[in-house]
Amino acid sequence: MHEAFMELAILEAKKGKGKTFTNPLVGAVIVSENEVISKSAHLKYGQEHAEKNAINLCKTPEKLLNSTIYVTLEPCDHYGKQPPCTQVIIDSGIKCVVIGQHDPNPLVSGKGVEKLREQGIYVIIGVLEKEVRDLNEHYNHFFEKHRPFVSLKQAMSLDGKISLRKKRTNLTQKKVFERVHEERGDYQAILVGSETIIIDDPLLLSTKKSHFPPVRIVLDRRGRVLSNFKLRIFKNATAPVLIFTEKVGHIGKLPKHVEVCYFSSVTVQNVLNELHKRNIQSVYVEGGSVIHDAFLASDYWDEIICYVAPLLLGGNSLSSMSSNRESNSKTPLKFVDLEKIGSDFRIVGRRV
């Protein structure tokens, strides 16, 4: 019976997808005498949490007394943009709380459960935990691994090439183009190297409408893009731009949406550490080949998404991952998904 009500809470949680920003997706279902009397979710960043929404929406508040609330994530016990959910639950008269997973955020983790139990509320933890964790994969990873979740995305030919040399090359069909632009919206940052910016002049935007569009990140050790403010990322202020560089010096007045981050050495680890400080929980790395190889070598990545077109480039065209480093090992993958999109394929692999 617990599983059935938690499944409903998971469905509720999904209603907040794309709207909660750095907050997790959370759903809540309130049950009295095996009857659902209310349900809701955290529907927008900064607004009421799932537990409070469900309690407020209950049309028979007298039934809250001695009822059970099923919530996908441990209720918070601290003041943020909203008051503690634990106190809202306590004040409502609810006597049992069934939780899908502990909240890995140290502000919450364990504290919510402890507070509820101190007040005599019966707490059950771990119902449909795997399914609940899947709701907030990036959020969980961010707090458990202390860095953003990193997906390496590539579009390549069947012989593993991403473009003709020094020339913008479209490989995949329109359906993939549309899929990628939508997929970008599932992440909080999109990252490329300076070569991609200079050759392709991309906007690096998502077609998903959001109050919190992904931050556009450029790794530019030599500061090459900083001498060309005609590039579209400088002209388009739809989303913030963060440029990592080792070049220090006068670069002119930057647009308000652009910030330059100086490091003596721009490494994958340094960049991810900075993004962690900024609470950026997920990164969609679009390349190019040297950037992808740097992430592979760094060991700071989690997933690779390959869009493969049924064509060959050969010759001196650019490989999907390449650099001057000597490669001495193989990296095994477990395959998560294989999907045909028009005439192209989408292959997703995860680290073993």
C-alpha positions in Angstrom: 0.0 0.0 0.0 2.9 2.4 0.8 4.3 1.9 -2.7 1.0 2.8 -4.4 0.7 6.1 -2.6 4.4 6.9 -3.2 3.9 6.3 -6.9 1.2 9.0 -6.8 3.6 11.3 -5.0 6.2 10.7 -7.7 3.7 11.7 -10.4 2.9 14.9 -8.4 6.6 15.7 -8.2 7.0 15.6 -12.0 4.6 18.5 -12.3 7.4 20.8 -11.2 9.9 19.7 -13.8 11.8 22.6 -15.3 10.3 25.1 -12.7 12.2 24.4 -9.5 15.7 25.6 -10.6 18.2 24.4 -7.9 15.5 23.0 -5.7 14.6 19.3 -6.1 11.4 17.9 -7.5 9.2 16.9 -4.6 5.7 15.5 -4.5 3.3 14.9 -1.5 0.1 12.8 -1.1 -2.0 12.9 2.1 -4.0 9.8 3.0 -6.7 9.3 5.7 -8.2 5.8 6.2 -6.7 4.6 2.8 -8.3 7.6 1.0 -6.3 10.3 -0.7 -7.5 13.6 0.7 -5.0 15.9 -0.9 -1.9 15.9 -3.1 0.5 18.5 -4.6 4.1 19.3 -5.5 6.8 21.9 -5.3 5.7 23.8 -8.4 8.0 26.8 -8.6 11.4 27.9 -7.2 10.9 30.1 -4.2 7.3 29.2 -3.7 5.6 26.7 -1.3 7.0 23.3 -0.9 5.1 20.1 -1.7 4.1 19.3 1.9 2.6 22.8 2.6 0.8 22.9 -0.8 -0.8 19.5 -0.1 -1.9 20.5 3.4 -3.2 23.9 2.2 -5.1 22.3 -0.7 -6.9 19.7 1.6 -10.6 20.3 1.2 -11.4 18.3 4.4 -8.8 19.7 6.9 -10.5 17.9 9.8 -9.3 14.6 8.2 -5.6 15.8 8.5 -5.7 14.8 12.2 -3.9 11.4 12.5 -3.5 11.1 8.7 -0.4 10.0 6.8 1.6 12.1 4.3 3.7 10.5 1.6 6.5 12.7 0.5 9.2 11.9 -2.0 12.0 13.7 -0.2 12.8 14.3 3.5 10.9 17.4 4.7 13.1 20.4 5.5 13.7 21.7 9.0 15.2 25.1 8.3 14.1 28.6 7.2 14.9 29.4 3.6 12.6 31.0 1.1 9.9 29.1 2.9 9.4 28.1 6.5 10.3 24.5 7.7 8.0 21.8 6.3 8.5 19.8 9.5 6.6 22.5 11.5 3.8 22.7 8.9 3.4 18.9 9.2 3.5 19.0 13.0 0.9 21.8 13.2 -1.4 20.0 10.8 -2.0 17.0 13.1 -0.5 14.5 10.6 0.9 11.5 12.6 2.8 9.5 10.1 5.3 10.6 7.4 6.4 8.1 4.7 9.5 9.4 2.9 11.1 8.2 -0.4 14.7 9.3 0.4 16.8 11.3 2.7 17.7 14.7 1.4 21.4 14.8 0.6 21.6 18.5 1.1 23.5 19.0 4.5 21.0 21.8 5.4 18.3 19.1 5.6 19.8 15.6 5.7 18.6 13.8 8.8 17.4 16.9 10.5 13.9 16.7 9.2 13.4 13.1 10.2 14.9 13.8 13.7 12.6 16.8 14.3 9.5 14.8 13.3 10.4 11.8 15.5 11.1 14.2 18.4 7.5 15.4 18.1 6.1 11.8 18.3 5.4 11.5 14.5 6.0 8.0 13.1 8.5 8.1 10.2 9.1 5.5 7.5 12.0 6.0 5.1 13.1 4.4 1.8 9.8 3.6 0.1 10.4 3.3 -3.7 13.8 4.9 -3.1 15.3 4.1 -6.5 12.3 5.6 -8.3 12.4 8.6 -6.1 16.1 9.2 -6.6 15.6 9.2 -10.3 13.5 12.3 -10.0 16.5 14.4 -8.8 19.5 12.6 -10.3 21.5 15.8 -10.8 20.5 17.2 -7.4 21.5 14.0 -5.6 24.8 13.8 -7.4 25.7 17.4 -6.7 25.4 17.0 -2.9 26.7 13.5 -2.7 29.7 13.9 -5.0 30.3 17.6 -4.3 30.4 18.6 -7.9 28.0 19.0 -10.8 26.7 16.1 -12.8 28.5 16.2 -16.2 27.2 14.9 -19.5 29.4 14.9 -22.6 27.3 15.5 -25.7 28.7 14.8 -29.2 27.3 14.7 -32.7 29.5 12.5 -34.9 29.8 10.5 -38.1 29.9 6.8 -38.1 33.7 7.0 -38.1 33.8 9.1 -35.0 34.4 12.5 -36.6 32.7 15.7 -35.4 33.5 18.0 -38.3 35.7 18.8 -41.3 38.8 20.6 -40.2 38.3 24.4 -39.5 34.9 24.3 -41.1 31.4 24.2 -39.5 29.9 20.9 -40.5 26.3 19.8 -39.9 26.2 16.1 -39.5 22.8 15.1 -38.0 19.3 15.9 -39.3 16.8 18.6 -38.1 15.1 16.2 -35.6 18.4 15.8 -33.7 19.0 19.6 -33.8 15.6 20.1 -32.2 16.2 17.3 -29.7 19.5 18.8 -28.6 18.1 22.3 -28.2 15.4 20.9 -26.0 17.8 18.6 -24.1 20.0 21.6 -23.1 17.1 22.8 -20.9 17.5 19.7 -18.7 20.9 21.1 -17.4 21.9 24.2 -15.5 24.9 25.0 -17.7 26.1 24.4 -21.2 29.8 24.3 -21.7 32.0 24.6 -24.8 35.6 25.6 -25.8 36.7 28.8 -27.5 37.2 26.9 -30.8 33.5 26.0 -30.9 32.5 29.7 -30.2 34.9 31.1 -32.9 34.0 28.6 -35.7 30.3 28.0 -35.0 29.3 31.3 -33.3 26.5 29.5 -31.5 23.9 31.1 -29.1 24.0 28.0 -26.8 20.4 28.4 -25.9 17.6 25.9 -25.2 14.2 25.9 -26.8 12.7 25.1 -23.4 11.1 28.2 -21.8 12.4 28.8 -18.4 12.9 31.6 -15.9 16.3 30.0 -15.2 17.9 29.3 -18.6 21.2 27.4 -18.5 24.4 29.4 -17.9 26.5 29.5 -21.1 30.1 28.6 -20.2 33.2 29.1 -22.4 36.6 27.6 -21.6 39.1 30.0 -23.2 42.5 29.8 -21.8 44.1 32.3 -24.2 41.2 34.7 -24.1 40.5 34.5 -27.8 36.8 35.2 -27.6 37.4 38.3 -25.5 38.7 40.2 -28.5 35.6 39.6 -30.5 32.5 41.2 -29.0 30.6 40.6 -32.3 30.1 37.0 -31.4 26.5 36.2 -30.7 27.0 35.1 -27.0 28.0 38.7 -26.3 25.1 40.2 -28.2 22.4 37.9 -26.9 21.5 38.5 -23.2 18.9 35.7 -22.9 21.1 33.7 -20.5 24.2 34.5 -18.5 27.7 33.8 -20.0 30.7 32.8 -17.9 34.1 32.8 -19.5 37.1 30.9 -17.9 40.4 32.2 -19.0 44.1 32.5 -18.0 44.6 35.7 -19.9 44.6 38.8 -17.6 44.4 42.2 -19.1 42.2 45.0 -20.3 39.3 43.5 -22.4 37.0 46.4 -22.7 33.5 46.8 -21.2 31.7 43.6 -20.9 27.9 43.3 -21.4 26.0 42.9 -18.2 25.2 39.2 -18.8 28.9 38.3 -19.3 31.3 37.5 -16.5 35.0 36.6 -16.8 36.6 34.2 -14.3 40.4 34.3 -14.1 42.5 31.3 -13.2 46.2 30.8 -13.3 45.4 27.4 -14.8 42.0 26.6 -16.4 41.5 22.9 -15.6 38.4 20.8 -15.6 38.7 20.4 -11.8 39.1 24.2 -11.2 36.1 24.9 -13.4 33.8 22.4 -11.7 34.9 23.6 -8.3 33.9 27.1 -9.3 30.5 25.9 -10.6 29.9 23.9 -7.4 30.5 27.1 -5.4 27.9 28.8 -7.7 25.4 26.0 -7.0 25.3 24.8 -10.6 24.3 21.2 -10.3 24.6 19.9 -13.9 26.7 20.6 -17.0 26.0 19.7 -20.6 29.4 19.7 -22.3 29.1 20.2 -26.1 32.8 20.3 -27.0 34.8 20.4 -29.0 37.1 17.5 -29.2 39.9 18.8 -27.0 37.4 19.9 -24.3 35.8 16.4 -24.4 39.1 14.7 -24.1 40.1 16.9 -21.2 37.0 15.9 -19.3 37.7 12.2 -20.2 41.2 12.5 -18.8 40.1 14.4 -15.7 37.8 11.6 -14.6 35.2 14.3 -13.8 32.3 13.2 -16.0 29.3 10.9 -15.6 27.6 10.3 -18.9 28.2 10.5 -22.7 25.4 11.3 -25.2 26.4 10.5 -28.8 24.2 11.5 -31.7 25.5 9.4 -34.6 24.8 10.2 -38.3 25.1 7.5 -41.0 27.9 9.1 -42.9 31.7 9.1 -43.0 34.2 12.1 -43.0 37.6 10.4 -42.9 40.9 12.2 -43.7 42.1 14.9 -41.4 38.5 15.7 -40.1 38.3 16.2 -36.4 37.9 13.2 -34.1 35.2 13.3 -31.4 37.9 13.2 -28.7 41.5 14.2 -29.4 44.5 15.9 -27.8 48.3 15.5 -27.5 48.1 13.4 -24.3 49.2 9.8 -24.4 46.3 7.5 -23.8 47.1 4.3 -21.8 43.7 3.0 -20.7 40.3 2.0 -21.8 37.1 3.4 -20.2 34.3 0.9 -20.0 30.7 2.0 -20.2 27.3 0.7 -19.4 24.8 1.5 -22.1 21.6 3.2 -20.8 19.7 3.9 -24.0 19.7 3.5 -27.8 17.2 5.5 -29.7 16.6 6.1 -33.5 15.8 9.7 -34.3 14.9 9.9 -38.0 18.0 8.6 -39.8 20.3 9.3 -36.9 20.9 7.5 -33.6 21.1 8.7 -30.0 23.4 6.5 -27.8 23.7 7.2 -24.1 26.5 5.5 -22.0 27.3 5.8 -18.3 30.5 5.2 -16.4 30.7 1.7 -15.0 
